[in-house]
Structures are given as structure tokens and as C-alpha cells.
Amino acid sequence: MYQPESGTWFSATWVVTKNSDGSLDAKVFFNYDDEPNWDDDIHPGLYGIDLEDFPRTDENIPEWLSSLLSNAAKAENERRAKAEEGKK
């Protein structure tokens, strides 16, 4: 499902309907752009790993993902700086 330069999907929705004759139809909708809703918090680093495995060009990285990764990197840099300061 990877699309070169565009990445892969973040979430999918399956819709199964029962027809009047008893048969079933299934459709799946893939979300390539919107932030998925999780029941639990997802560590931002997992999105970074996903981006490494399924690269996107800059213009194909959604704003929410860019902000999330940027904020996570800043927080990690601050954490490391405090840890280094504590060693002195």
C-alpha cells in the first residue's frame, strides 16, 4: 500500500454491509493524510519509524505529523540537555 514519495496509510476503515439477498459487501477506505484516532497515546517516535520505512517528500508530510515530530525532537533535545547538565 506504499505509494512512493507519498507514504503509506495511517488508518483504515472497513465498511461491511449485508445486501437484501444475504450476501455481504465490504469496502475499505485508507487514510493517507489525517491524524488517526487512537485509544491510547502513541509515542511520536513510532511515526518517525513509519516515515523512515515509508518515506514521503516534504510536501506529502501532513502538517500535524510535521508538528508532532518537531515537538518530539525538541522535547528529546531538552531531555538530553538536562541529563547532560545533571552529569556536571
C-alpha positions as CSV (number, residue, x, y, z in Angstrom):
1,M,0.0,0.0,0.0
2,Y,3.1,2.3,0.0
3,Q,3.0,5.0,-2.6
4,P,6.5,6.3,-3.5
5,E,7.1,9.8,-2.2
6,S,3.5,9.9,-0.7
7,G,4.0,7.4,2.1
8,T,1.5,4.8,3.3
9,W,-1.8,4.9,5.1
10,F,-2.2,5.9,8.7
11,S,-5.5,4.2,9.3
12,A,-8.2,2.3,7.5
13,T,-11.9,2.0,7.9
14,W,-13.8,-1.1,6.8
15,V,-17.5,-0.9,6.0
16,V,-19.3,-4.2,5.7
17,T,-22.9,-4.2,4.6
18,K,-25.4,-7.0,4.2
19,N,-27.4,-7.0,1.0
20,S,-31.1,-7.9,0.8
21,D,-30.1,-11.3,-0.7
22,G,-28.0,-12.1,2.3
23,S,-24.6,-11.5,0.6
24,L,-22.0,-9.2,2.0
25,D,-20.2,-6.3,0.5
26,A,-17.0,-4.9,2.0
27,K,-15.3,-1.6,1.3
28,V,-12.2,-0.2,2.8
29,F,-11.1,3.4,3.0
30,F,-7.5,4.2,3.6
31,N,-6.5,7.5,5.3
32,Y,-3.2,8.8,3.9
33,D,-3.3,12.3,5.4
34,D,-5.4,12.8,8.6
35,E,-4.1,12.1,12.1
36,P,-5.5,8.8,13.2
37,N,-7.5,8.5,16.5
38,W,-6.0,6.0,18.9
39,D,-7.5,4.7,22.2
40,D,-4.1,5.1,23.8
41,D,-1.3,7.7,23.2
42,I,1.1,6.7,20.5
43,H,4.8,7.6,21.0
44,P,5.8,10.1,18.4
45,G,8.9,8.1,17.6
46,L,6.7,5.4,16.1
47,Y,5.6,7.9,13.4
48,G,9.3,8.6,12.8
49,I,10.0,5.0,12.2
50,D,7.0,4.8,9.9
51,L,8.3,7.7,7.9
52,E,11.7,6.1,7.7
53,D,10.2,2.8,6.4
54,F,7.7,4.6,4.1
55,P,9.3,7.9,3.1
56,R,7.3,10.9,2.0
57,T,8.5,14.0,0.2
58,D,8.3,17.2,2.4
59,E,5.1,18.3,0.6
60,N,3.5,15.0,1.4
61,I,4.1,15.1,5.1
62,P,0.9,16.3,6.7
63,E,1.2,19.4,9.0
64,W,0.0,17.5,12.1
65,L,2.8,14.9,11.5
66,S,5.5,17.6,10.9
67,S,4.5,19.4,14.1
68,L,4.3,16.2,16.1
69,L,7.8,15.1,15.0
70,S,9.3,18.6,15.5
71,N,7.8,18.9,19.0
72,A,9.0,15.4,19.9
73,A,12.5,16.2,18.7
74,K,12.6,19.4,20.7
75,A,11.4,17.6,23.8
76,E,14.1,14.9,23.3
77,N,16.8,17.5,22.9
78,E,15.7,19.3,26.1
79,R,15.7,15.9,27.9
80,R,19.2,15.2,26.8
81,A,20.4,18.7,27.7
82,K,19.0,18.3,31.2
83,A,20.6,14.9,31.5
84,E,24.0,16.3,30.5
85,E,23.6,19.2,32.8
86,G,22.9,16.7,35.7
87,K,26.2,14.9,34.9
88,K,28.2,18.1,35.5
